[in-house]
C-alpha cells in the first residue's frame, strides 16, 4: 500500500489530485467485540502504547483531515492512526 500510495501521488500531483493513505490500527468496532471477550479485548488494548483501541470517530476525523484544505500541500503520505503501534516497531 505504501508504494502504491506514493506512486499514485507522484503520477497525479500535476493534476492537483492528492493521494494519501489512512493506516488504522485496531479499532473498537462491533466485529472486534464479537471476536474477543471483554477480558481479551481489555488485555489486547493494553498492549498498545496508548493502552486503548481506536474509536471509529478518530478514524473519521483523520480522513477528514486528509481531505481538508489545511492538508492540501501533502500527497504521498501514510497517516498512522494506531495509538502508537507502529512507533514501537
VOMI-415638 format. One line per 5 residues: number of its first residue (from 1); their letters; for each residue x, y, z of C-alpha. Coordinates in Angstrom, 3 decimals, padded with zeros to 6 digits. Example, Ala and Ser with C-alpha at 12.3 -4.5 7.8 and 13.67 -1.06 7.14 Angstrom:
REM VOMI-415638
1> as> 012.300:-004.500:007.800 | 013.670:-001.060:007.140 .
//
This chain:
REM VOMI-415638
1> xxxxx> 000.000:000.000:000.000 | 002.799:002.434:000.837 | 004.499:002.220:-002.536 | 001.187:002.342:-004.420 | 000.185:005.472:-002.485 .
6> xxxxx> 003.490:007.168:-003.257 | 003.468:006.149:-006.937 | -000.092:007.385:-007.424 | 000.731:010.623:-005.589 | 003.595:011.301:-007.991 .
11> xxxxx> 001.556:010.309:-011.055 | -001.382:012.578:-010.194 | 000.248:015.559:-008.467 | 000.316:017.658:-011.648 | -003.443:017.092:-011.960 .
16> xxxxx> -003.891:018.521:-008.446 | -005.038:015.136:-007.173 | -003.659:014.233:-003.783 | -003.195:010.603:-002.818 | -002.668:009.764:000.844 .
21> xxxxx> -003.308:006.632:002.890 | -005.026:006.216:006.213 | -003.395:003.361:008.144 | -005.680:002.447:011.035 | -004.735:000.318:013.988 .
26> xxxxx> -007.122:-001.936:015.897 | -010.413:-000.139:016.281 | -013.228:-000.717:018.739 | -015.970:-001.997:016.450 | -018.820:-004.485:016.851 .
31> xxxxx> -016.863:-007.007:014.751 | -013.886:-006.877:017.132 | -016.195:-007.074:020.146 | -017.761:-010.229:018.667 | -014.339:-011.817:018.134 .
36> xxxxx> -012.971:-011.213:021.646 | -014.373:-011.451:025.132 | -014.364:-008.318:027.289 | -011.334:-009.601:029.176 | -009.455:-010.446:025.943 .
41> xxxxx> -010.355:-007.063:024.484 | -009.037:-005.272:027.565 | -005.789:-007.270:027.503 | -005.374:-006.637:023.758 | -005.922:-002.888:024.168 .
46> xxxxx> -003.372:-002.758:026.995 | -000.613:-003.911:024.597 | -000.652:-000.605:022.726 | 001.321:002.472:023.841 | -001.865:004.453:024.452 .
51> xxxxx> -003.389:001.498:026.284 | -006.641:001.502:024.347 | -008.222:000.763:020.993 | -009.034:003.434:018.467 | -012.561:004.715:018.128 .
56> xxxxx> -014.295:004.832:014.729 | -014.743:008.609:015.115 | -010.973:009.039:015.410 | -010.503:007.375:012.026 | -013.230:009.562:010.548 .
61> xxxxx> -011.517:012.713:011.864 | -008.207:011.557:010.378 | -009.888:011.005:006.993 | -011.480:014.435:007.230 | -008.069:015.938:007.980 .
66> xxxxx> -006.530:014.198:004.947 | -009.316:015.587:002.753 | -009.169:019.111:004.167 | -007.714:022.206:002.549 | -005.320:022.518:005.509 .
71> xxxxx> -003.642:019.347:004.259 | -003.574:020.487:000.617 | 000.220:020.533:000.223 | 000.596:016.913:001.353 | 000.487:013.980:-001.012 .
76> xxxxx> 002.019:010.523:-000.793 | 001.659:010.463:002.994 | 000.831:007.477:005.149 | -001.086:008.597:008.235 | -000.900:006.020:011.019 .
81> xxxxx> -003.911:006.262:013.323 | -002.897:003.400:015.562 | -002.300:004.665:019.094 | 001.473:004.443:018.647 | 001.512:000.814:017.488 .
86> xxxx> 003.847:001.447:014.531 | 006.069:003.713:016.632 | 007.053:000.647:018.662 | 008.357:-001.231:015.645 .
//
